């Protein structure tokens, strides 16, 4: 894929490569990023310098004063890399307007990846009554709406809805949010997952929130560039801009990275479920 997305073009004209350690998921999606020096657009020379970067093992390449080229195992893989890289660039640019972006270390990212690998055991059979199917449809609609409004990207965003008691439905992992269908949604019942499906890696924290917060019936976890600009710069998001925003949101606390890990069962996210950047 080749395109001229605004944030990545901004990096290309200052001869820089965005640091994907701005969020924990991006590093393993974007991998290492190459840089191709300027050549005339459409020329064989440009093709040659880009090809040389791909030979080095890069799957994403910033083109000097031009745009971006990305490769993948298929079109969806390439697009997810493209969208994630533009998300990182946008977050860095917006964050730089209000403070200094902070980047995760490789060890912090590896720690995140390591603690998300374990999954709930499988259930033998899953029932899908009409009220359960209705919630699946609601989840798909809100995911699609979130993608259209730039609140989610294909590689990140989790939505869940309480079904009965502490049982709930949740979006899967390793599935494009743009193309999500009802059959992709995973049922979590009695601490077990629907057979043959991989629920979101954040399933454990959704499960704990539902257990400890009986008034919470739906959870959305996502990263949008504007909101993440506050998260990556550790800046306070003051919602007292208009009366309606304060009434609807109240104060939004900020928590340290790692509070969403499985080891933190006393996490502020779980005990005081609210909007958290």
PEKA-V537522 format. One record per backbone hydrogen bond with DSSP energy under -1.0 kcal/mol. NH is the residue of the N-H (numbers start at 0). CO is the residue of the C=O. If there is no record, write none. Layout:
BEGIN
NH_CO / NH_CO
END
This chain:
BEGIN
2_67 / 8_4 / 9_5 / 10_6 / 11_7 / 12_8 / 15_10 / 22_19 / 29_25 / 30_26 / 33_59 / 35_61 / 42_39 / 46_42 / 47_43 / 48_44 / 49_45 / 50_46 / 51_47 / 52_48 / 53_49 / 54_50 / 56_53 / 57_52 / 60_68 / 61_33 / 62_66 / 63_35 / 64_11 / 65_62 / 67_2 / 68_60 / 69_0 / 70_58 / 77_73 / 78_74 / 79_75 / 80_76 / 81_77 / 82_78 / 83_79 / 84_80 / 85_81 / 86_82 / 87_83 / 88_84 / 89_85 / 90_86 / 91_87 / 92_88 / 93_89 / 94_90 / 95_91 / 97_94 / 98_94 / 101_231 / 103_20 / 108_104 / 109_105 / 110_106 / 111_107 / 112_108 / 113_109 / 114_110 / 122_192 / 132_128 / 133_129 / 134_130 / 135_131 / 136_132 / 137_133 / 138_134 / 139_135 / 140_136 / 141_137 / 142_138 / 143_139 / 144_140 / 145_141 / 146_142 / 147_143 / 148_144 / 149_146 / 150_145 / 151_145 / 152_155 / 155_152 / 157_220 / 159_218 / 160_168 / 161_216 / 162_166 / 166_163 / 167_187 / 168_160 / 169_185 / 170_158 / 172_197 / 176_153 / 183_180 / 185_169 / 187_167 / 188_191 / 191_188 / 192_120 / 193_186 / 196_193 / 199_170 / 202_199 / 205_201 / 206_202 / 207_203 / 208_204 / 209_205 / 210_206 / 211_207 / 212_208 / 215_212 / 218_159 / 220_157 / 227_223 / 228_224 / 229_226 / 230_226 / 231_227 / 234_229 / 240_238 / 245_241 / 246_242 / 247_243 / 248_244 / 249_245 / 258_255 / 260_257 / 263_260 / 264_262 / 266_263 / 270_266 / 271_267
END
